[in-house]
Structure formats: C-alpha cells, structure tokens
Amino acid sequence: MNDKYIPGPNGIFYRKSGAGPAVILLHGFPASGILWHNIGEELSASFTVIIPDLPGSGNSPLNTETNISDMAGMVNAIMDHEGIEKAVIAGHSMGGYVALAFAGLYPEKIAGLSLVHSSTEADDEDKKKTRRKSIDLIKNGGKDLFISQMIPNLFSPAFKQSHPLIVKHQVEQSLEMEARGMINFYNAMLTRPDSTELLVNAHFPLQWISGFDDNIIPNKKILGKCHTSGINFVSFYNNCGHMSMLEAPEKLTKDLKDFINYSYHHQQDYHE
Ligand code: MLT
C-alpha cells in the first residue's frame, strides 16, 4: 500500500494499492483505515483500492470541525487527486453514512454503494440523547472507559469468546484516537440527515451486509430497507456482530468482490 496525503485545511491521508476499477473503503467509529487493511490487500489483486483515514483518525488531522458531508467532500477530493471518475464505495457503519452523503452529492461518480453494517436512517431522539451523554463522558476524561466498554459490544458473543485477542487488539487500536476526534465523529453522526429517500432513485446497485448479532445497526432495521433500491445485494451473516472485516473476513471479501465486479460489468442495466 502506498501512503498518500492531500495537504490543506481539509488535509486527508489515504492508502492506495492495486490497479483496475476503483473501490474506496471507508472506516467507521472509533477506527481508522487500518481496520480495512486485510480486506484492502485482498481486493487490490483485482482493483485500485483507496483507504482514507477520516479526519481526526489514524494519520489524518482534524483541522476544523467536520460533518458527514464535509467528509464526503474529502473523498471526492481524493478521487479528483487520483483522476478517478467513478468508484464503488464501501462504507462501514459511520463510513456508510459518509458514502451515502457522497452518493447524494456526486451520484454520477458512484459505480456501486456497499453499506457494511450501516444504515440510511438518521439518529432518532433516543440515539441522539445517548450520543450526547457519551460526548459529555468523553469530554470529562472518560474516553478510555467509553472505548473499553464500547468495543467488545461490537462483536458477536461467539466471536468474543473464541477470539479475545482480536477484540483486545481492537480496543488498543481505538484507544489511540484522541477525544477531540471522537467528539467530532459523534457530532457528525448526530447531525446527519436521513438518506433513505436516496435509495428510491439510485442509479447504481446497492449492497447490504448485516450481522445477525449486530448491536449497533440491528439486523431487523436492514430487513425493512434492503429492497428499496432497484438492484440490491443482500448478505446476512450468522454469528457476526458489527465487525465482519474481523469476524468474517473471507466471506466479506468474497461478497465485496462479487458486488464490485457486478457494479462495473452491469452499468448498462441503468441506462437501457
Ligand atoms: C460505527 O461503527 O461507525 C458507529 O458505531 C456507528 C454509529 O454509532 O451510528
């Protein structure tokens, strides 16, 4: 993977590898592009893979407060910088919210949109309240406590039991994130608009990856939405929570490959 950086007030770090049709992998909260590393390596055998660190995570600075659509603008800046006209965008959870904002702003640049444990719905009032409480906790020095309680909850009970070291490693990775960046991500998610309407007229295929044991984006939420769009690839994973890139990496790699290949080879389906 080659490390790249676009400087400036909206400076962003990303990794690039492989050649061929482009796929952009967007990470969730509280993570960085590193979470996509292994899947990105696999995909780069067939595709150009771009993995950004969203602002305030990994190697990307947080220069000013950034909302979800600002982050979509940063993804667009990477595409422009790399001369990429169209990409499949796969977003994990918060990364999916950014991917949806991107699809709203630059629909002609999307070859396919993959929502990996993500949702088109905005936060409801209860969720907003919980996020505000978490922001207060983080502001008051509770960041590490918050992370060490939150991260294990992202995995299925079976995976937690069988792979405690992977869960521990993920806690350690997330602890590296600064409080300021975490608060920015939480505020960005809290204020994002609902994107469900976007699915009705989408001129690109959609993919939905959902874990039966996901505590963050419950499976039943996806069931109600995943046939709204014209073409949908839907995969429900057994014994999997919110983290299929760690819990079921081979299955996720295969599903992404199938979807990316479809997205690039069936574009005429939308223009007939
Ligand atoms: C994520 O995994 O990106 C976040 O937990 C999503 C969310 O809180 O809505």
Residues whose N, C-alpha, C, O or C-beta is under 5 A from the ligand:
A	BS01	MLT	G28 F29 H92 S93 M94 G95 I216
